[in-house]
């Protein structure tokens, strides 16, 4: 009988399983960014998951209005908050998925490492626009944002799953792919057809945005 290194086989199997779980978790993270961004009129140009060193990482790339140019304060506030919330949406989506699978609220601290730059960028936006002062007020404000993000994630969970599953399989998705997936496979396809039409319209004229019309769309959708 030949000898076999059972420990080596177990270690390889464990690493493969850990890598698969990391891929799934990262895919949900990027899907959270993607769906939240599209819902708030960001043009998501590409979404990637890939291996870097010994872990799976991801990127969600997007174009957004140059909202600093807005004269309307309500619009400016809406888009700054949406920008910050989009950064939180990845981590919040991972947390939601973890709880959905295991029924646990105590999200492991080591899983938060993939959100380091998102949280850092969100802090930069808080300071840059002086939305709320640091301390207790900012903490309460963040909790309110995350509560709203959780509401969005729960409402569009099946769409997030569609994007996450595609990322696990293909590792990269571009804007036309997102449009194709959500307007053909989503249970909310009619909503997404209208949403992509609005996004396409505004990003053709990104330097000349009609603030009055854009604000009326946000009011109509219950976002303002």
C-alpha positions in Angstrom: 0.0 0.0 0.0 1.4 3.4 -1.0 1.8 6.1 1.6 -0.2 9.3 1.1 0.2 12.7 2.8 -3.3 13.1 4.1 -2.5 16.3 5.9 -1.2 17.9 2.7 -4.5 16.9 0.9 -6.5 18.4 3.8 -4.6 21.6 3.7 -5.0 22.0 0.0 -8.7 21.3 0.3 -9.0 23.8 3.1 -7.2 26.5 1.1 -9.5 25.8 -1.9 -12.6 26.1 0.2 -11.3 29.3 1.9 -10.6 30.8 -1.6 -14.1 29.8 -2.8 -15.7 31.4 0.2 -13.6 34.5 -0.2 -14.7 34.7 -3.9 -18.3 34.5 -3.0 -18.0 37.0 -0.2 -16.1 39.5 -2.4 -18.6 39.0 -5.2 -21.5 40.0 -2.9 -19.4 43.0 -1.7 -19.0 44.3 -5.2 -22.6 43.4 -6.1 -23.7 45.6 -3.2 -21.7 48.5 -4.5 -23.0 47.9 -8.0 -26.7 47.7 -7.3 -26.7 50.6 -4.8 -24.7 52.7 -7.3 -27.1 52.0 -10.2 -30.1 52.7 -8.0 -28.6 56.1 -7.3 -27.8 57.0 -11.0 -24.1 56.0 -11.0 -22.9 54.6 -14.3 -21.0 51.4 -13.2 -18.4 51.0 -16.0 -16.9 47.8 -14.7 -16.9 45.3 -11.8 -14.1 42.9 -11.1 -13.1 40.2 -8.7 -9.6 38.8 -8.9 -6.8 37.2 -6.9 -4.1 39.4 -5.4 -1.4 37.7 -3.3 -3.3 35.1 -1.3 -6.8 36.6 -1.3 -9.6 37.6 -3.5 -10.2 41.3 -4.0 -12.6 43.4 -6.1 -13.1 46.7 -7.8 -16.3 48.6 -8.8 -15.5 51.4 -11.2 -18.0 54.1 -11.9 -18.7 57.6 -13.4 -20.7 60.0 -11.3 -22.1 63.5 -11.8 -19.7 66.3 -11.0 -22.2 67.1 -8.2 -19.9 69.8 -6.7 -21.2 72.0 -9.5 -24.8 71.6 -8.4 -26.5 74.9 -7.4 -29.4 73.0 -5.8 -28.6 72.2 -2.2 -31.0 69.3 -2.0 -29.4 67.7 -5.0 -25.9 68.3 -3.7 -26.8 66.7 -0.3 -28.5 63.7 -2.0 -25.6 62.9 -4.2 -22.9 63.3 -1.5 -24.9 61.0 0.8 -25.4 58.5 -2.1 -21.6 58.6 -2.8 -20.8 57.8 0.9 -23.6 55.2 1.1 -22.3 53.5 -2.0 -18.9 53.0 -0.2 -20.7 51.5 2.8 -22.9 49.3 0.6 -20.2 46.7 -0.1 -19.4 45.9 3.5 -23.1 46.2 4.5 -24.0 43.7 1.8 -21.4 41.2 2.9 -22.7 41.5 6.5 -26.3 41.0 5.3 -25.3 37.9 3.3 -23.4 36.5 6.3 -26.4 36.9 8.5 -28.7 35.5 5.8 -26.7 32.3 5.7 -25.7 31.8 9.3 -28.3 33.8 11.2 -25.5 35.6 13.1 -25.0 39.3 13.7 -21.4 39.1 14.9 -19.7 39.6 11.5 -16.0 38.4 12.0 -13.5 41.3 12.3 -11.1 39.7 9.8 -13.7 39.9 7.1 -13.8 43.7 7.5 -10.3 44.1 6.1 -11.6 44.1 2.5 -13.6 47.3 3.3 -10.6 49.2 4.6 -10.3 51.6 1.7 -14.1 52.0 1.3 -14.4 53.1 4.9 -11.3 55.4 4.6 -12.8 57.0 1.4 -16.1 57.5 3.2 -14.3 59.3 6.1 -12.6 61.5 3.6 -15.9 62.6 2.1 -17.4 63.2 5.6 -14.4 65.6 6.3 -14.3 67.2 2.9 -18.0 68.2 2.9 -18.3 68.7 6.7 -21.6 66.8 6.7 -21.7 66.2 10.4 -19.0 66.8 13.0 -16.9 63.9 14.2 -18.0 62.1 17.3 -21.4 60.9 18.5 -23.3 62.9 15.9 -21.4 61.3 13.0 -21.7 57.9 14.5 -25.5 58.3 14.7 -25.6 59.7 11.1 -23.6 56.6 9.9 -26.0 54.3 11.7 -28.9 56.0 9.9 -27.2 55.7 6.5 -26.5 52.0 7.1 -30.1 51.4 8.1 -31.2 52.9 4.8 -28.6 50.9 2.9 -29.9 47.7 4.6 -33.4 48.6 3.4 -32.2 48.9 -0.2 -30.2 45.7 0.0 -33.1 43.7 1.3 -35.5 45.2 -1.3 -33.1 44.4 -4.2 -31.5 41.3 -2.8 -32.4 39.1 -5.8 -30.8 41.6 -8.1 -27.7 41.6 -5.9 -27.6 37.8 -6.1 -27.8 38.0 -9.9 -24.7 40.2 -10.1 -22.9 38.2 -7.4 -23.5 34.9 -9.2 -22.3 36.4 -12.5 -19.1 37.7 -10.8 -18.4 34.3 -9.3 -18.7 32.7 -12.7 -17.2 35.4 -15.0 -15.0 37.5 -12.6 -15.7 40.7 -14.6 -18.8 42.6 -15.8 -19.1 45.7 -17.8 -21.9 48.3 -18.1 -23.6 46.7 -21.1 -23.5 43.3 -19.3 -25.1 44.8 -16.2 -27.8 46.3 -18.4 -28.4 43.0 -20.1 -28.6 41.0 -16.9 -30.9 43.4 -15.0 -33.3 44.2 -17.9 -33.7 40.6 -19.0 -33.2 38.4 -15.9 -34.4 40.5 -13.0 -37.8 40.2 -11.5 -37.6 44.0 -11.6 -36.8 44.2 -15.3 -39.3 46.9 -16.1 -37.9 49.1 -13.4 -34.3 48.5 -14.6 -35.3 49.3 -18.2 -36.4 52.8 -17.0 -33.4 53.2 -14.7 -30.8 52.4 -17.4 -32.6 54.7 -19.8 -32.3 57.6 -17.3 -28.6 56.7 -16.6 -27.8 56.6 -20.3 -29.5 59.9 -20.9 -27.7 61.8 -18.2 -24.3 60.4 -18.9 -24.5 61.5 -22.6 -24.9 65.0 -21.2 -22.9 64.7 -18.0 -21.4 68.3 -18.2 -24.8 69.9 -18.8 -27.2 68.3 -16.3 -30.7 69.8 -16.1 -31.0 70.2 -12.3 -34.7 70.9 -12.3 -35.6 67.8 -14.3 -33.2 65.6 -12.3 -34.7 66.8 -9.1 -38.2 66.1 -10.3 -37.1 62.5 -11.1 -35.7 62.0 -7.6 -38.9 63.4 -6.1 -41.0 61.1 -8.3 -39.0 58.1 -7.2 -39.4 59.1 -3.5 -35.6 59.7 -3.1 -36.0 63.4 -2.2 
